[in-house]
Amino acid sequence: MAIGILVLAFCAINLFSSSAADFGAVLTTAMTFGLVSLALVLIGLFTVTGGESIRVFLAIEANTHAWTSVVQRPE
């Protein structure tokens, strides 16, 4: 995520500091790198979300095992 945000910031700075003569080429390059950096940010967010989901499922399983070891089912 951090790499994507840094690349996006670099492209924005490069876009605003370019001259009017080569604005089209800079805009095309900035859009390309901007889309790549957006993809990196989204991949990072999905990775973090997936990891947190797995951690929650493991915590639920651990709590279930702890609960069933303390409380016994009536027979």
Secondary structure, 3 states (H helix, E strand, C coil): CHHHHHHHHHHHHHHHCCCCCCHHHHHHHHHHHHHHHHHHHHHHHHHHHHHHHHHHHHHHHHHHHHHHHHCCCCC
